């Protein structure tokens, strides 16, 4: 999806990606000639003031990070929320975007729906973007393309599952919610978002999902992405119930930047946008 203005500049081989949510954003700059990440930053919003509008929080952040206002050939905005779903192209009708989401999220007449095409896998990601954030960015970065975070995530995981006939579960873990993705040789068997409070909630959803797909906790592979670490209670409870757990291998991604494995797992989506 693309939002354009008419600002045409000469090429400087720099691309900016911004991953936005309601609690903050992270961004990185790519040198597109050498395909490497040259800088990266996370910005947390001060959400203590409940009346603060997202536009004002963004405005302050842009003042403090002049790099965001530099010239780029290409700007990608990634919307991160759990308001998305995947629809096979064969069943897809652009006129009914809201109806695809109504089973997984509460939708309102006033919501703006959009979709990302994923032609390699004959499906579309339908989602609700942050319209107010897009409007702010049109005024502040000019033209940009935007996608949903889960579009990038699922496409990359499917690419990586090529020639692997085993069902594999990937959990993308974030504060307050996580995604479960199950892939098998470039087929998406399941995608779902869950909200959690406790480690018990977390393991319940994982085991329930595994049971639905006839995946045996003694044999299937579970791989983690996101903010989970070996020391926390969520990892520990998964370790207790599931025999084969590990972190998703990000070594190829690390070749393009100077960040740790943990940072590449946490920012897997942003760094590949």
C-alpha positions in Angstrom: 0.0 0.0 0.0 1.5 3.3 -1.0 0.9 6.9 0.1 2.5 9.4 -2.3 3.3 13.1 -2.5 5.2 14.8 -5.3 8.5 15.3 -3.7 11.1 13.9 -6.2 14.7 13.9 -5.2 17.8 12.3 -6.7 18.8 8.8 -5.5 21.0 8.6 -2.4 20.7 4.8 -1.8 19.2 5.2 1.6 16.0 3.6 2.8 14.2 4.3 6.1 11.9 1.7 7.7 9.7 2.7 10.7 7.8 0.1 12.7 4.9 1.8 14.5 2.6 0.9 17.4 0.6 2.8 20.0 3.3 2.6 22.6 6.2 3.7 20.5 8.2 3.0 17.3 11.5 1.7 16.1 13.3 2.6 13.0 16.4 1.7 11.0 18.2 3.1 8.0 19.5 0.9 5.2 22.4 1.5 2.8 20.6 -0.1 -0.2 23.8 -0.3 -2.3 25.5 -2.6 0.1 22.3 -4.0 1.7 23.3 -3.3 5.2 21.6 -1.5 8.2 23.6 1.6 9.1 21.6 2.8 12.1 18.8 1.7 14.4 16.8 3.2 17.3 13.9 2.4 19.5 11.6 5.2 20.8 9.1 4.5 23.6 6.2 6.9 24.0 5.6 8.4 27.4 2.1 7.0 27.9 1.6 8.3 31.4 -0.4 11.2 30.1 -3.6 9.4 29.1 -4.9 12.4 27.1 -1.8 12.8 24.9 -2.6 12.3 21.2 -0.5 9.9 19.2 0.3 12.8 16.7 1.8 14.9 19.6 3.9 11.9 20.8 5.1 11.4 17.3 5.8 15.1 16.8 8.1 15.2 19.9 9.9 12.0 18.8 10.5 13.5 15.3 12.0 16.7 16.9 14.4 14.6 19.0 15.4 12.4 16.0 16.4 14.6 13.1 17.5 11.5 11.2 13.9 10.8 10.5 13.6 13.9 8.4 16.7 13.2 6.2 16.3 12.4 2.5 15.6 8.7 1.6 14.8 7.1 -1.7 12.3 4.9 -0.1 10.4 4.9 3.2 8.6 1.8 4.5 6.1 2.1 7.4 5.2 -1.1 9.3 2.0 -1.2 11.3 2.1 -3.4 14.3 -1.1 -4.4 15.9 -3.2 -7.6 16.3 -5.9 -6.4 13.9 -4.9 -8.6 11.0 -5.8 -11.8 9.3 -4.7 -13.8 6.2 -7.1 -14.7 3.3 -6.3 -17.1 0.4 -6.4 -15.2 -2.9 -9.1 -17.7 -4.2 -11.5 -16.6 -1.4 -10.6 -12.9 -1.4 -12.9 -10.1 -2.4 -11.6 -6.5 -1.9 -15.2 -5.3 -1.3 -15.5 -7.3 2.0 -12.3 -6.5 3.9 -14.1 -5.9 7.2 -15.9 -9.2 7.1 -12.6 -11.1 7.1 -11.6 -9.4 10.3 -14.9 -9.7 12.2 -14.1 -13.2 13.4 -10.8 -12.3 15.1 -11.3 -8.7 16.2 -14.0 -6.2 17.1 -14.6 -4.1 14.0 -16.5 -0.8 13.6 -18.3 0.8 10.7 -15.8 3.7 10.9 -12.7 1.5 10.6 -10.4 1.8 7.6 -9.5 -1.6 6.2 -6.7 -2.3 3.8 -4.7 -5.3 2.6 -1.2 -6.4 1.5 -0.8 -8.8 -1.4 1.5 -11.8 -0.9 1.5 -13.1 -4.4 4.3 -15.8 -3.8 1.9 -17.5 -1.4 -1.4 -16.8 -3.1 -2.9 -14.9 -0.1 -3.5 -11.4 1.2 -3.1 -9.9 4.7 -6.2 -7.9 5.6 -5.7 -5.4 8.5 -6.6 -2.1 10.1 -3.7 0.4 9.8 -3.2 3.4 12.1 -4.7 6.1 10.0 -3.7 8.9 12.3 -0.1 7.7 12.2 -0.2 7.5 8.4 -1.6 11.0 8.2 1.2 12.4 10.5 3.8 10.6 8.4 2.5 12.0 5.0 3.2 15.5 6.4 6.5 14.6 7.9 8.3 12.1 5.7 6.5 12.6 2.4 5.6 9.5 0.3 5.9 6.1 1.7 4.8 2.5 1.3 3.2 0.7 4.2 2.6 -2.9 5.3 1.4 -4.9 8.3 4.2 -6.4 10.5 2.5 -9.8 10.2 2.8 -9.7 6.4 6.6 -9.4 6.6 6.8 -11.9 9.4 4.7 -14.7 7.7 6.3 -14.2 4.3 9.8 -14.5 5.8 8.9 -17.6 7.8 7.3 -19.3 4.8 10.5 -18.5 2.7 12.6 -20.1 5.4 10.4 -23.3 5.6 11.2 -24.3 2.0 11.9 -28.1 1.7 11.1 -28.7 5.3 8.2 -31.2 5.5 7.9 -31.1 9.3 5.3 -28.8 10.9 7.1 -26.1 12.7 5.6 -23.6 15.3 7.1 -20.1 15.6 6.0 -17.9 18.5 6.6 -14.1 18.0 6.5 -12.9 21.6 5.9 -9.3 22.6 4.8 -7.6 25.8 1.1 -8.3 26.3 0.5 -10.4 23.2 2.1 -13.0 20.9 1.6 -14.6 17.5 1.6 -18.3 16.8 2.6 -19.2 13.3 2.7 -22.8 12.1 4.4 -23.5 8.7 5.2 -26.7 6.7 7.2 -26.5 3.5 6.0 -23.0 2.5 2.4 -23.6 3.5 0.8 -21.5 6.3 -1.1 -23.9 8.4 -2.1 -21.5 11.2 -1.7 -17.9 12.2 -3.2 -16.4 15.3 -2.7 -13.6 17.8 -3.2 -14.1 21.5 -3.2 -11.8 24.5 -1.7 -13.1 27.7 -1.1 -12.1 31.4 0.7 -15.1 32.9 3.1 -17.9 31.7 0.2 -20.3 32.3 -1.9 -18.4 29.7 1.0 -18.5 27.3 1.6 -22.3 27.5 -2.1 -23.0 27.4 -2.5 -21.3 24.0 0.6 -23.1 22.6 -0.5 -26.5 23.8 -4.1 -26.0 22.6 -2.9 -24.9 19.2 -0.5 -27.9 18.9 -3.4 -30.2 19.9 -5.6 -28.7 17.2 -3.0 -29.4 14.5 -2.1 -32.9 15.9 1.4 -31.7 16.8 3.0 -33.8 19.5 4.9 -31.8 22.2 7.5 -34.6 22.3 8.4 -34.2 18.7 7.5 -30.8 17.0 9.9 -27.9 16.9 9.0 -24.6 18.6 11.1 -21.6 17.8 11.0 -18.2 19.4 11.2 -14.7 18.1 10.5 -11.3 19.7 11.3 -10.2 23.3 11.4 -13.6 25.0 14.7 -14.6 26.7 16.0 -17.8 28.2 15.8 -16.5 31.7 12.2 -15.5 31.8 9.2 -17.5 33.1 7.6 -17.8 29.7 10.6 -19.6 28.2 10.9 -21.7 31.3 7.3 -23.0 31.2 7.6 -23.8 27.4 10.9 -25.7 28.2 9.0 -27.7 30.8 6.2 -28.9 28.4 7.8 -29.0 25.0 10.8 -31.1 24.2 12.4 -29.2 21.3 12.5 -25.5 21.8 15.0 -23.0 20.5 15.3 -19.4 19.2 14.8 -18.8 15.5 18.2 -18.9 13.7 19.0 -15.3 12.7 22.6 -15.8 11.5 21.9 -14.8 7.9 20.2 -11.7 9.1 23.1 -10.8 11.4 25.4 -10.7 8.4 23.7 -7.5 7.3 24.1 -5.6 10.6 26.2 -5.3 13.7 23.5 -6.3 16.2 23.3 -9.2 18.6 21.3 -12.4 18.0 18.7 -11.2 20.6 18.3 -7.8 18.8 17.8 -9.6 15.5 15.2 -11.8 17.1 13.4 -8.9 18.6 13.5 -6.7 15.5 13.2 -9.6 13.0 10.4 -7.8 11.1 11.9 -4.3 11.0 15.4 -5.5 9.9 13.9 -7.4 7.0 11.6 -4.7 5.7 
